[in-house]
């Protein structure tokens, strides 16, 4: 960063150097995509002489996403919310490298009114799934629903349950992985357990164990919602998700082209009625076929 910018807030300095808007830069800071000397900082951080600023992502496109004919598996919908069952390979919203063909593009074609709900660059979206993670996602259809769901997520009252196949056998049948997650210092496109990261908690319970090859089927519950959280936490305890090439889970013994991770359960309070809504999703065929080939312990 130029010496003349010492003392400036990091969001303003990056905006000045790149020409991006302050809002775009602040959004990058929120997702730890702007680092100072290799660590995430708040937008109010003031640069010191010699600080090295690294941008590991870029803002999304300037124009809001447009409706596109993307197939959707709608599990439930009413005037306030839409619950979809996302297939693996589908990106949730446009971003760097994925300007079109996302879930949001399909949602805008299905329910155009969500264009006015929440962030215009990711309308209706209150939580996300990784591109290669399948399963349930709730979308806000109205501003009232958006505010309610965001508040529920903040209060950790939204239940998000996943099924994962992880390498190895666990010493305990259930447990909690409580470890902060932030950008990896070695690979900026990856996340890692770091002392400087954001708090993250994942509960797990072993549903089944297998000997050939040695792996375990888990029910995982998110208490927080960090990027790649389950994948990072399981890798950190030496039980990476089967098929996860990013975090050490891709192995020849189970030739799976994506992580064995599925958002199988979702529960929240309906924003209008207050009724507790619960949804489940069965394992996709490509994951069920992997289980069918394993030998129980």
QUICOR-V458288 format. One line per field, one symbol per residue. phi: phi as a letter, one per 40 degrees, with the letter a starting at -180 (. if undefined). Layout:
phi=???
//
This chain:
phi=.ddccdgcccccccccccgccdccccccccbfcbbbfgbcbcccdbcbdgcbbbbbabccdccdcbcaccdbbccaaacbbbbbbcccgcccadadgbcbgcdcdcccccadccdcbgcccadgcbabbddcbchcabbcbbdccccccccccccgcccbbbbbbbcgbccbcaabbbacbaccccbccbbacadcccdabbcbaccabbbbccabcbbbbccbbcdfdcccccccbgbccdgcccbgbcbccbcbcaccabccbaaacccccgccbbbbbcccdcccccccccbcc
//
